[in-house]
């Protein structure tokens, strides 16, 4: 068995200082569609987003008080100029974190967000590098992870397995405006969740064209 230690670097989720005042949680909730409001919106974090036409928008990570387990977290794209906020499709579920590529930028044109869900003893999730064009989100890169740790072991005669993915930004605005990512995929197996795990890992460098270039 090999022992693996993976170091990851947390990216700050603090809100950069802007000339414009970000919308309040109350405003964001009021601008959301009625069906979203009925889910009991709780705004957790707000990050400024630069749209291609220089419109200042915001991405809010939210949770929903009146939603089931696989729908309790998500994102709202907020456009103050239109006084509207809309939920992102294909993201959220049980995950709503926002990671910045540039901790010092006044507004982000690219972000890392994700989605996750679970059921019948298994779970799956993904992390995506995204940009925004109007109301549309464009996925520039995505990596997924999953496991069966709630439905494995000798009782069900099934080996336990899973993987975890770590995305670390190491270059923004490099040659040709490309974004550099270190993508590490850690896989693990065991006869049951109480036994020692066996680990393998692979890492790769991924370069993604920046949509602003």
Secondary structure by P-SEA (a helix, b strand, c coil): cbbbbbbbbbccccccccccccccaaaaaaaccaaaaaacccccbbbbbbccccbbbbbbbbcccccccccccccccccccccbbbbbccccccbbbbbbcccccccccbbbbbcccccccccccccccccccccbbbbccccccccccccccccccccccbbbbbbbbcccccccbbbbbbbbbbbbcccccccbbbbbbbbbbbbbbcccc
